[in-house]
Amino acid sequence: MRILALDVGQRRIGLAISDPLGITAQGLPTLERRNLRADMAALGAVARDHGVSLVLLGYPLHMSGRESAQAEKVKEFAAAIERHLGLPTRLWDERLTTVEASRVLRESGIGQQKRARAIDRLSAVLILQGYLDSQP
């Protein structure tokens, strides 16, 4: 069972895929968003190419645990994935994921321009790895 993780933003979607055993997460190229139809087509192709059986979406909650405005959009996007791709989805608390991804990239010495392009992918990797590590 392979899991596709998404860090859904307004302009880009960071992608990560689990290995077939569900132990590690690897980043995939970031998807530049255009419209819902194009997003679903691109995600459907990734899911088919990798044999995905679950789509995990980062769920952006406030530090208090309350839903953010983006959290509602992520829930709607998850419903669209289930409707258009026929794949089950799961929401995963992503609090501080972007902060951690920024810190890791900054400490790695990557330039600011490359860091901006890599942050969505690394966020998706961190979301997926956190989920995988939580599984029994």
N, C-alpha and C positions, 0 to 999 in steps of 0.2 A: 504494500500500500504506500504510494507516494503522495506527499502532501505539498500543495502549492501554497505558499504564503504571499500575501499582498500587503503592501503598505500603501494604501489608497490616498492619494492627494488630489488636488484640483487639476494640476497640470501633468503629473506623472504618477505612475504606479510602480513602486519597487517590487521586484519579484525574487523569490527564493524557492528552491525545491529541496525536498528531503531526499536522502539516498534511499534505495529500495528497502533497506532494513529499518528505516525511521530512526537513525541514530544521529546523523549530521545534516546540517543545512548548507546549501551552496547557493550563492547568488546567481541570478540570471540577468540578462540585459534589461534595463529599465524601460518600461513602456511609456511612450509619450501619448497622452490622452488626446483624442480628437472628438469623439462622440460615443454614445452608448453602443451603437451598432459596431463601430470599429473596435472599441474596447473589448466587446464580447467576442468578436471574431478573432482578435489577437490572443485573448486568454483561452479561447477554445482550442486554437492551434497549439499553444503551449501545453495545455492539459492533455491533448491527444498525443503529442510528441513524447511526453514524459509519463504517460499512463497514470495520470492523477486520479485519485479516488476521493480526495477531500480538499476543499479550498479554505484556508485559514486566513482570516482578515484581521489586521491590527485594528483594535477597537479603542479609539482615542477618548479616554475618560479624563475628567479633571482630577487633580490630586485628591479632592474630597471624595471621589468615586462617582460623582454625578456625571451624566452624559454631557459631552461637548456638542456644539452645533455640528461639527464634522462627524460625530458618532452617529447621528441620525442619517447622514448621507451614506456612511459606511453600511448601516443596516439596509438601506434601500439598495445599495450596490450588491450586497450579499443576496438579497431577494432576486435581483435581476440575474445574478449568476445561476441561482437555482432554477429560475424560470427559463433562461435562454440556453444554458449548458447542461441542465439536468444533473448537476453535481451538488452534493451536500456541502454546506458551508458551516463554519464555526467562527465565532468572534473571540478574539484573544486580547486581553488588557495589554495595551502597549504603552502605558505610562512610562515616561523617561527613556523610551527606546531611541527617539531621535536625539535626545541629549547624550546618551551613551554612544550612539553612532558618531556624532560630531566629535566627542572627546577622543574616541579611538582613531578617527581619521586625522584629527589635529595632531595627536601624539605620534602618529606614524610619519609625519613630515610631508604629507601630500599637500601640494599647493592648493590654495583656496578655490581655484576654478575647477580642478579635478575633484576636490572634496565635495563641491556642490553637486557634481554629477554622480558621485558615488554614494551619497548619503541615503537616498531612497532604497538602493539595493542593500546596503548594510543594515538599514532599519528592518527590512524584510527578513534578512538572515537572522538578526537578533530576535525578532518576533517568533520565527519558526524554531530557532534553537531553544528558546525559552519554553515553548510548547512541548517540543520533543523531550527536553530534560524533565518536564513535569509528569510525563507518562510513566506508568509502572512498568 
